[in-house]
Amino acid sequence: MSEPSNRRRRGAIVAVLVALLAAPAAAQLPATPGLPGIPGGLPEPGDLPLDPSLPSARDATGDLGRVTDLRRLRVRELIRRNRDQIDVDGAGAPVVRGEVLAVAPGAESLARAKAAGFTILRETMVEGAEVRLVTLAIPRGLDARRAIKRLRKADPGGDYDYNHIYSGAGEIEAAAPSACQSPPPYFAGRGGGGGRRIGLVDTGVDAGHPALAGARIEQRGFAPGGVRPKAHGTAAASLLVGRAGPFIGAAPGSALLVADVYGGGPTGGSADAIVRGMGWLASANVSVINVSLVGPPNAALRAVIASLAARGVLIVAAVGNDGPAAPPLYPASYPEVIAVTGVDGRDRVLLEAGRASHLDFAAPGADMAAAGSGGGFVAVRGTSFASPIVAGRLAVLRSAPGPAGARAAVGALARQARDLGPAGPDRIYGRGLVGAEIRTSPRAAGARGGVLR
């Protein structure tokens, strides 16, 4: 395409974005100045299915800016369409409306919360982590921001936070109200049982996909709508345990337990769904949990991750795809988490890859195939698809349970890693590249058009 054509196309995109932002619907959004710059509540570029007509990754710098703008618009639209269910925190990140979280509150803290007008919606002992989580209903007339301020003033020693909504699981779209029913407590895919067990926190997985036909998969829903197989979870699962023709995941033959934290409603991906899902996985004796989603720091997430890590569960997370200038995202930035970035087919870090507060490993995150919805394969791009490769490799290396076994597996993987960039560990590639040998090119897998981001 000629440069004048490129300029005309970019100009048309800008005009559309300006028009959408100026539309009356956008004016109905909550008056939150930070919303256009949401640091952690955006769907990642690596998790959005791109139309095949969009420019390819060869002009990823311009593409990243455009996808970021579109993601922001999608979040704004999500909030506008679901104002009865979604609020925003002080930085503009989406949160579940009408409720806040209390982490391990004592009797005195709950008494102070009740005196401040809050009521208990539900109490949960997060299994596998032994962390008590209490969800409080916000008094009528308060938004989430004022509610948190009131709680922290009434009980300065308490641990309170928003019920943040995390992104990174594909399209951010609201389901029809009829789909937002209470989730069934359990859904079984294929088998489950002994041997190596890996956990996945994501969307539901299409267990009938040919690449997963030989896998032992067990799923449970933790969000309204129950287990809903979607593209992102299916792709991540295939990179963990899949096998079909030339395609192979990082740990084929392993049992995969899937915590669907998205379900079918607009509040899918909430912090309380994530921690309950992680607790279930830990109680089922998984050795490694992959978390390909991102968001802001959260007290409940922090407490559960610290507890599971102390028990020797390895938690692996993508650094996100908001670019190197974006603030560190979570859970990858928690010190107990194995943070993963992505590289392309030439072993160059993805231009859109974020920067966590620390970095452990790099893995293939572009120029590769993964299982697609409805059978077949798709090309994928993003740190969300690098993380499962590291998680699978760590699971293969786990020879003993507990903290010592976890440390040994990380050390063994570090010794296998191929150093990239400056000699030794660095903030671009971490301890080096792992899993490059299992990258399957889209052409070799017969991937259909488009890129799952």
SVG drawing of the C-alpha trace seen along z (x, -y; Angstrom):
<svg xmlns="http://www.w3.org/2000/svg" viewBox="-33 -15 60 56">
<polyline fill="none" stroke="black" stroke-width="0.4" points="0.0,0.0 1.4,-3.5 2.3,-6.0 -0.6,-8.4 -3.0,-5.4 -1.6,-4.7 -2.1,-8.3 -5.7,-8.3 -6.4,-5.0 -4.9,-6.3 -6.9,-9.5 -10.1,-7.6 -9.4,-5.5 -8.8,-8.7 -12.0,-10.2 -14.0,-7.2 -12.4,-7.2 -13.1,-10.9 -16.7,-10.4 -17.3,-7.5 -15.7,-9.4 -17.9,-12.4 -21.1,-10.3 -23.9,-11.1 -23.6,-7.5 -20.0,-8.2 -21.1,-11.3 -23.3,-9.1 -20.3,-7.4 -19.3,-8.0 -17.3,-11.2 -14.0,-9.6 -11.0,-11.5 -8.8,-8.5 -11.0,-6.2 -9.3,-6.8 -6.0,-5.8 -7.1,-2.7 -3.8,-1.1 -5.1,2.4 -8.7,2.8 -8.2,3.0 -8.5,6.1 -5.0,6.9 -4.2,6.5 -2.9,10.1 -6.4,11.2 -8.5,9.5 -9.4,11.4 -8.4,9.2 -10.3,8.9 -8.2,10.3 -8.4,7.0 -6.4,5.2 -2.7,4.6 -0.5,7.5 2.2,7.6 4.8,6.3 3.6,2.7 3.0,3.6 3.9,0.2 1.0,-1.5 -1.2,1.5 -0.5,1.4 -1.7,-2.2 -4.8,-1.5 -5.7,1.7 -5.1,-0.1 -7.6,-2.9 -10.1,-0.3 -9.7,1.6 -10.3,-1.6 -13.5,-2.2 -14.6,1.3 -14.1,0.9 -16.0,-2.4 -18.8,-0.8 -18.8,2.2 -19.2,-0.1 -21.8,-2.3 -24.0,0.7 -23.6,2.3 -23.7,-0.6 -26.0,1.3 -23.2,4.0 -19.9,2.2 -18.3,-0.8 -14.8,-2.2 -12.0,-2.6 -10.0,-5.8 -7.8,-5.1 -10.8,-4.3 -10.3,-0.5 -13.6,1.5 -14.9,3.0 -18.0,4.9 -20.6,2.3 -22.1,2.3 -19.6,4.5 -16.1,4.4 -13.8,7.0 -12.5,7.5 -9.5,9.7 -9.2,11.9 -11.3,9.4 -11.6,10.0 -14.8,9.6 -13.9,6.0 -13.3,5.0 -16.7,6.5 -18.4,4.7 -16.9,1.4 -17.9,2.1 -21.5,2.8 -21.5,-0.4 -20.5,-2.3 -23.5,-1.0 -22.0,2.1 -23.7,5.5 -22.2,8.9 -23.1,10.4 -21.1,13.6 -18.2,15.1 -15.7,17.5 -12.8,19.5 -10.6,19.8 -9.9,23.5 -6.3,24.4 -5.1,21.0 -7.0,20.8 -7.7,17.1 -11.0,15.8 -12.7,13.4 -15.8,11.4 -17.7,9.5 -19.5,6.4 -22.5,4.7 -22.0,0.9 -24.5,-1.3 -27.1,-2.8 -26.0,-6.1 -22.3,-5.4 -20.1,-4.5 -17.2,-2.2 -14.6,-4.9 -16.4,-6.6 -17.2,-3.2 -13.5,-2.3 -12.7,-5.6 -15.4,-5.2 -14.3,-1.7 -10.6,-2.6 -11.5,-5.6 -13.8,-3.5 -11.2,-0.7 -7.7,-1.9 -6.2,1.5 -8.5,3.5 -7.6,4.8 -10.2,3.6 -10.2,3.4 -12.3,3.2 -13.6,6.3 -11.6,5.4 -12.4,6.9 -9.4,8.3 -8.9,8.5 -7.0,10.8 -9.6,13.4 -10.7,12.4 -13.5,10.3 -14.9,7.9 -18.6,8.2 -21.6,8.4 -23.7,11.5 -27.5,11.2 -29.1,11.0 -30.6,14.4 -27.1,15.9 -26.1,14.4 -27.5,17.1 -25.8,18.7 -23.0,20.9 -23.3,24.7 -20.9,25.8 -19.1,28.2 -18.5,29.2 -16.4,32.2 -14.6,32.4 -12.4,35.5 -11.1,37.5 -8.8,35.9 -6.9,38.1 -3.3,39.0 0.0,37.9 1.0,34.3 -1.7,31.8 -1.7,28.2 -4.1,25.4 -5.4,22.8 -7.3,19.6 -9.0,18.3 -12.1,18.7 -13.6,22.1 -12.0,24.5 -13.4,26.4 -12.4,29.9 -13.7,31.4 -11.1,29.7 -9.0,32.2 -5.8,30.8 -7.2,31.6 -8.9,34.9 -6.3,36.9 -6.1,34.6 -7.6,35.2 -9.6,32.0 -11.7,31.0 -13.5,27.6 -15.3,25.6 -17.1,22.2 -16.5,19.4 -18.4,16.6 -22.1,16.0 -23.0,18.2 -20.8,21.1 -18.3,22.7 -18.2,21.1 -15.6,22.4 -14.1,19.5 -11.2,18.8 -8.7,17.5 -8.9,20.3 -8.9,22.9 -5.7,21.5 -4.0,21.4 -5.0,24.9 -3.7,26.2 -0.3,24.6 -0.2,26.3 -1.4,29.9 -2.4,30.1 -1.2,32.4 -2.3,32.8 -0.2,33.5 2.8,31.1 1.3,29.1 2.4,29.9 1.9,28.1 4.5,27.7 3.3,30.5 1.2,33.0 -0.2,35.9 -0.7,33.8 -4.1,33.5 -5.5,29.9 -7.8,28.3 -9.6,25.2 -11.1,22.5 -13.4,20.5 -13.4,17.1 -15.3,15.3 -18.5,17.3 -21.0,15.3 -21.6,12.1 -20.1,8.6 -18.5,8.9 -16.5,12.0 -12.8,11.8 -13.5,10.4 -10.9,10.6 -13.1,12.8 -13.7,15.2 -10.0,15.4 -9.0,16.1 -11.7,18.8 -10.6,20.4 -7.0,20.4 -7.9,21.9 -9.9,24.7 -6.9,25.5 -4.5,25.6 -6.8,27.8 -6.9,30.2 -3.1,30.6 -2.0,28.8 1.7,28.0 1.6,25.0 -1.2,22.5 -1.1,20.4 -2.8,17.0 -2.9,15.1 -4.8,12.1 -3.9,8.6 -5.1,5.9 -4.2,3.6 -2.9,4.7 -5.6,6.1 -5.5,7.0 -7.4,10.3 -5.3,11.5 -2.1,10.6 -3.1,12.5 -4.1,15.7 -1.0,15.7 1.3,15.2 -0.4,18.1 -0.3,20.5 3.3,19.6 4.3,20.4 2.7,23.8 4.9,24.4 2.4,23.8 4.1,22.1 2.0,19.3 2.9,18.2 1.5,15.0 1.8,12.9 3.2,9.4 0.5,8.0 0.4,6.3 0.0,2.6 3.5,1.8 6.8,1.1 5.6,-2.4 2.6,-1.1 2.6,-0.7 3.4,2.8 0.4,5.1 -0.7,7.9 -0.6,10.7 2.7,10.9 4.3,8.1 3.8,9.8 7.2,11.1 6.0,14.6 4.8,14.9 6.8,16.2 6.5,13.3 6.6,14.1 7.1,12.0 6.7,13.0 9.0,13.0 8.3,13.3 9.6,15.8 13.0,14.0 13.3,14.1 12.7,10.3 10.6,9.2 7.1,8.3 6.7,4.5 3.5,4.6 4.9,6.6 4.5,4.9 7.1,4.5 6.3,6.2 8.1,5.1 10.3,8.2 10.7,10.6 11.6,14.3 11.4,15.8 10.6,15.2 8.7,17.7 7.2,17.7 4.3,15.3 3.9,14.7 4.4,16.3 2.9,19.4 -0.4,21.4 -2.8,22.5 -6.1,24.3 -9.0,22.1 -12.7,22.1 -14.7,24.7 -11.7,26.8 -8.7,26.0 -5.9,23.6 -5.3,19.9 -2.3,17.7 -1.8,16.1 0.1,13.1 0.6,11.8 2.2,12.5 -1.0,14.4 0.2,17.2 3.8,17.2 2.8,17.7 1.3,21.2 4.5,22.4 6.5,21.5 3.9,23.0 3.9,26.3 7.7,26.5 7.8,25.9 5.1,28.6 7.3,31.1 10.2,30.2 8.4,30.5 9.7,33.7 8.6,33.0 5.8,31.1 6.3,28.2 8.5,25.0 11.7,26.9 10.3,28.7 9.1,25.4 12.5,23.7 14.2,26.7 11.9,26.5 12.5,22.8 16.2,23.3 16.2,26.2 14.2,24.1 16.6,21.2 19.5,23.5 17.7,24.6 16.9,21.0 18.7,19.5 20.2,16.1 19.0,13.2 19.9,9.6 22.6,8.5 24.5,11.3 22.7,12.7 19.2,11.9 17.7,8.7 14.4,6.8 13.7,7.5 14.1,11.3 14.4,12.2 16.5,15.4 16.2,16.2 14.0,17.9 12.4,21.2 10.0,23.4 11.2,22.2 11.3,25.8 7.6,26.3 6.6,23.3 4.4,24.5 4.1,22.0 0.6,21.0 1.4,22.4 2.5,25.8 -0.7,26.1 -2.9,24.9 -4.1,21.9 -7.0,20.0 -6.9,16.3 -6.7,13.6 -4.8,13.4 -6.0,14.1 -4.6,11.3"/>
</svg>
